[in-house]
């Protein structure tokens, strides 16, 4: 059996705490947001969770907040951190002129995207390709992927049924084999455990509860 842990990064610093030069674009700002001091401490604490011990490999996205979250897990398991753009967050693109309801549209229409952004289909395809390669390379291992809320949701929708999404609360309700995987918004440091058999077929998805 191969186990993949999907972890959303810890809490990042708020935009209100930054001075941003005009030449910086929205995508660059999003990628460079660091963890807040509280986010750093919570990431360190979570890295001591029993589920994250005896890990064989740790991957994270290229975003600063994902790298800063994953480093604690890598250090605790005496591993080098592997950074991959394949598990980056969905590129929002130029969505400022779009209505708020676009957030719902992206779940209903897999091809919907803003200019210079990514669709759910595009995010899902790059993420699932990465998952399949990882399963082949690290068969039977325990793997951590530190990524982002929207990208993780789009990946989970490859196996889960989307029951409902709510615009104002950003709640998303996903089930796997009739069992709730999540019925809330995806919080910082939300941890999902995916189990795969020897043929790389998924056999279970569950949300690992933590008190952080």
CORTARA-V122890 format. One record per backbone hydrogen bond with DSSP energy under -0.5 kcal/mol. CO is the residue of the C=O (numbers start at 0). NH is the residue of the N-H. E is the energy in kcal/mol with one decimal. If there is no record, write none. Layout:
[[CO;NH;E] [CO;NH;E]]
//
This chain:
[[1;195;-2.4] [2;142;-3.0] [3;5;-0.6] [3;193;-3.1] [4;6;-0.6] [4;144;-3.1] [5;191;-2.9] [6;146;-2.6] [7;188;-0.6] [8;188;-1.6] [10;35;-2.0] [13;16;-1.8] [14;17;-1.7] [17;19;-0.6] [18;20;-0.5] [20;23;-1.6] [24;28;-2.3] [25;29;-2.4] [26;30;-2.1] [27;31;-1.7] [28;32;-0.8] [29;32;-0.6] [30;63;-2.7] [32;64;-0.6] [33;12;-3.0] [35;39;-2.5] [36;40;-2.0] [37;41;-2.5] [38;42;-2.2] [39;43;-2.1] [40;44;-2.3] [41;45;-2.6] [42;46;-1.7] [44;47;-1.6] [45;48;-2.6] [48;51;-1.9] [49;52;-1.4] [56;143;-2.2] [57;81;-2.5] [58;145;-2.2] [59;83;-2.9] [62;65;-0.6] [62;66;-2.3] [63;67;-2.5] [64;9;-0.5] [64;68;-1.1] [65;69;-2.6] [66;70;-1.8] [68;71;-0.7] [68;72;-0.6] [69;73;-2.3] [70;74;-2.7] [71;75;-2.3] [72;76;-1.4] [73;78;-2.9] [74;77;-1.5] [79;57;-0.6] [80;82;-0.6] [81;59;-2.0] [83;86;-1.1] [84;87;-1.7] [89;91;-0.5] [90;117;-2.6] [92;94;-1.7] [94;97;-1.5] [98;101;-2.1] [99;102;-1.9] [100;103;-0.9] [100;104;-2.0] [101;105;-2.0] [103;106;-1.4] [103;107;-1.5] [104;108;-3.0] [107;109;-0.5] [108;111;-1.5] [109;120;-2.8] [113;116;-2.3] [114;93;-3.1] [118;122;-2.2] [119;123;-2.8] [120;124;-2.5] [121;125;-2.0] [122;126;-2.2] [123;127;-2.9] [124;128;-1.9] [125;129;-1.6] [126;130;-2.3] [127;131;-2.5] [128;132;-2.0] [129;133;-2.4] [130;134;-2.6] [131;135;-1.6] [132;136;-2.3] [133;137;-2.7] [135;138;-0.6] [137;140;-2.1] [140;2;-2.3] [140;142;-0.6] [141;55;-3.0] [141;56;-1.2] [142;4;-3.2] [143;58;-3.2] [144;6;-2.8] [144;146;-0.7] [145;60;-1.5] [146;8;-1.6] [147;151;-2.9] [148;152;-2.1] [149;153;-2.6] [150;154;-2.1] [151;155;-2.7] [152;156;-1.7] [154;157;-2.2] [155;158;-1.8] [155;159;-2.8] [160;162;-0.8] [160;174;-2.2] [163;172;-3.2] [165;169;-1.2] [170;165;-2.5] [171;173;-0.6] [171;183;-1.3] [172;162;-3.0] [172;163;-1.1] [173;180;-3.0] [173;181;-1.6] [174;160;-2.8] [175;178;-1.7] [178;175;-3.0] [181;173;-2.8] [183;171;-2.4] [184;186;-0.8] [186;189;-1.6] [189;7;-2.3] [190;207;-3.0] [191;5;-2.8] [191;193;-0.6] [192;205;-1.9] [193;3;-2.7] [194;202;-3.2] [194;203;-1.2] [195;1;-2.2] [196;199;-2.0] [200;196;-2.7] [203;194;-2.5] [205;192;-3.2] [205;207;-0.6] [206;208;-0.7] [207;190;-0.6]]
//
